[in-house]
Amino acid sequence: GCASLDDNDESDSCPGVGPGCPECADGVDNDGDGQTDYPNDTSCTAPGQASEGCATSDGVTALTMPVTDDDTTGANDDVHPVCASSSNTAPDHTYSMQLPALKTLSIDFDSPNFDSVIALYDSTCGGTALACEDFSAIQRTNVPAGNYFLVVDGYSTDSGATKLTVSGTIQNGGS
């Protein structure tokens, strides 16, 4: 299906596991919940959703570029990171990242018009965050290869435009 609203080409390699086929249409129960793909998997809001692993009303966006601009205005409130306020009702967006083994990982965010937080989760997309930051970038070392999820959330009820910048150094001998 379409990768974005501007994508005029609906061709893909589905069904089948691979980069050309989103998890919510690949014919596989990727998150092991006994439900396979949209519309049978309740965590899939559309067949083009990149991940079955996160139950989020707005779907999961795969981060494929070093810099991503987005806006949480009008999004739903699905996630409540521990570094957000205890009364958090702000809209949030969830992203997936398929990472190689990294020496260093840096996830910086800039949201000049609202107070935001970011939280990094492992492949389960839930439980305790691996890192949660309100004012500074997430910095990690010796990150194992795998699928990770990143949530951008407003601090209390805030929402707005944000810029995510993801960078890192691949482990020696890695690809």
C-alpha positions as CSV (number, residue, x, y, z in Angstrom):
1,G,0.0,0.0,0.0
2,C,0.9,3.6,0.2
3,A,3.7,4.7,2.5
4,S,2.4,8.2,2.9
5,L,-0.4,10.6,1.7
6,D,1.9,11.7,-1.2
7,D,2.7,8.1,-2.3
8,N,0.9,7.4,-5.7
9,D,2.2,3.9,-5.9
10,E,0.4,1.2,-4.0
11,S,2.7,-1.7,-5.1
12,D,4.5,-3.7,-2.4
13,S,5.8,-7.2,-1.9
14,C,2.9,-8.4,0.4
15,P,2.3,-10.8,1.7
16,G,5.8,-11.8,2.8
17,V,8.3,-10.6,5.4
18,G,10.7,-8.0,4.2
19,P,11.3,-4.3,3.8
20,G,8.6,-3.9,1.1
21,C,5.8,-5.2,3.2
22,P,4.6,-3.6,6.5
23,E,4.1,-5.9,9.5
24,C,0.3,-5.4,9.5
25,A,0.0,-7.0,6.0
26,D,2.9,-9.5,5.8
27,G,0.8,-12.6,6.7
28,V,2.8,-13.2,9.9
29,D,1.8,-12.8,13.6
30,N,4.9,-10.6,14.2
31,D,4.0,-9.7,17.8
32,G,2.9,-13.2,18.9
33,D,-0.5,-12.2,20.1
34,G,-2.4,-14.9,18.1
35,Q,-3.8,-12.3,15.7
36,T,-2.4,-11.9,12.2
37,D,-2.5,-8.6,10.3
38,Y,-5.1,-6.0,9.7
39,P,-8.1,-6.2,10.4
40,N,-7.7,-9.3,12.6
41,D,-4.8,-7.9,14.8
42,T,-6.4,-5.2,17.0
43,S,-3.0,-3.4,17.3
44,C,-3.1,-2.8,13.5
45,T,-5.2,0.3,12.6
46,A,-4.4,-0.1,8.8
47,P,-2.6,-2.7,6.6
48,G,0.2,-0.2,5.9
49,Q,1.1,0.1,9.6
50,A,4.8,-0.7,10.1
51,S,4.5,-2.6,13.4
52,E,2.1,-5.1,15.0
53,G,3.9,-4.6,18.4
54,C,2.3,-1.4,19.6
55,A,-1.3,-0.8,20.5
56,T,-1.7,2.8,19.4
57,S,-4.7,4.6,17.8
58,D,-2.5,6.6,15.4
59,G,-0.4,3.7,14.2
60,V,3.4,3.3,14.2
61,T,5.7,5.2,11.8
62,A,9.0,3.6,10.8
63,L,11.9,6.0,11.2
64,T,14.0,5.6,8.1
65,M,15.8,9.0,7.9
66,P,18.2,10.7,10.3
67,V,15.8,13.6,10.7
68,T,12.0,13.4,11.0
69,D,9.6,16.3,11.3
70,D,6.2,15.6,12.8
71,D,3.4,17.2,14.7
72,T,1.4,15.6,17.6
73,T,-1.5,18.1,17.3
74,G,-4.7,16.1,16.9
75,A,-3.1,12.8,17.7
76,N,-4.5,10.5,20.4
77,D,-3.2,10.0,24.0
78,D,-2.1,6.3,24.1
79,V,1.2,6.3,26.0
80,H,2.1,7.7,29.4
81,P,6.0,7.8,29.7
82,V,7.3,8.0,33.3
83,C,9.1,11.2,32.6
84,A,5.9,13.0,31.6
85,S,3.7,14.6,34.2
86,S,1.6,12.2,36.3
87,S,-1.6,13.9,34.9
88,N,-0.4,13.4,31.3
89,T,-3.2,13.5,28.8
90,A,-1.2,14.9,25.9
91,P,-1.3,13.4,22.4
92,D,1.6,11.2,21.3
93,H,3.2,9.5,18.3
94,T,5.0,6.2,18.2
95,Y,7.9,5.3,15.9
96,S,9.7,2.1,15.2
97,M,13.5,1.8,14.5
98,Q,15.2,-1.3,13.2
99,L,18.8,-0.8,14.5
100,P,22.0,-2.7,13.9
101,A,24.3,-3.2,16.9
102,L,25.5,0.2,17.9
103,K,28.5,1.6,19.9
104,T,26.5,4.7,20.5
105,L,22.9,5.9,19.9
106,S,21.7,9.5,20.2
107,I,18.1,10.5,19.8
108,D,17.6,14.3,20.0
109,F,14.3,16.1,19.8
110,D,13.4,19.7,19.3
111,S,9.9,21.0,20.0
112,P,10.2,24.7,20.3
113,N,6.6,25.5,20.8
114,F,5.6,22.9,23.4
115,D,7.0,20.9,26.3
116,S,7.6,17.4,25.2
117,V,9.2,14.2,26.3
118,I,10.6,11.2,24.5
119,A,10.8,7.6,25.6
120,L,12.7,4.7,24.1
121,Y,11.2,1.2,24.4
122,D,12.5,-2.3,23.5
123,S,10.8,-4.6,20.9
124,T,7.8,-5.2,23.2
125,C,6.8,-1.5,22.9
126,G,5.7,-1.4,26.5
127,G,6.7,-1.9,30.1
128,T,9.5,0.2,31.5
129,A,11.1,2.5,29.0
130,L,14.9,1.9,28.3
131,A,15.3,5.7,28.6
132,C,12.9,8.7,29.1
133,E,13.9,12.3,28.7
134,D,12.2,15.6,29.2
135,F,14.8,18.2,28.3
136,S,17.8,16.3,26.9
137,A,18.6,13.8,24.2
138,I,18.6,10.1,24.8
139,Q,22.2,8.8,24.8
140,R,22.8,5.0,24.9
141,T,26.0,2.9,24.5
142,N,26.4,-0.7,23.3
143,V,22.9,-1.0,21.9
144,P,22.1,-4.6,20.8
145,A,20.7,-5.0,17.2
146,G,16.9,-5.2,17.1
147,N,13.6,-3.4,16.8
148,Y,13.0,-0.4,19.1
149,F,10.1,2.0,19.6
150,L,10.3,5.7,20.3
151,V,7.4,7.7,21.7
152,V,7.1,11.5,21.5
153,D,4.6,12.8,24.0
154,G,3.6,16.2,25.4
155,Y,4.5,16.8,29.0
156,S,1.0,17.4,30.4
157,T,-1.5,18.4,27.7
158,D,0.9,20.0,25.3
159,S,1.2,19.2,21.6
160,G,2.8,20.6,18.5
161,A,5.6,20.3,16.0
162,T,8.7,18.3,16.8
163,K,11.9,17.4,15.0
164,L,13.6,14.0,15.8
165,T,17.3,13.5,15.0
166,V,18.6,9.9,15.3
167,S,22.3,9.1,14.9
168,G,24.8,6.5,16.1
169,T,28.0,4.6,15.5
170,I,27.8,1.0,14.3
171,Q,29.8,-1.5,16.3
172,N,33.1,-2.5,14.7
173,G,32.6,-5.2,12.1
174,G,28.8,-4.4,11.9
175,S,26.8,-3.4,8.9
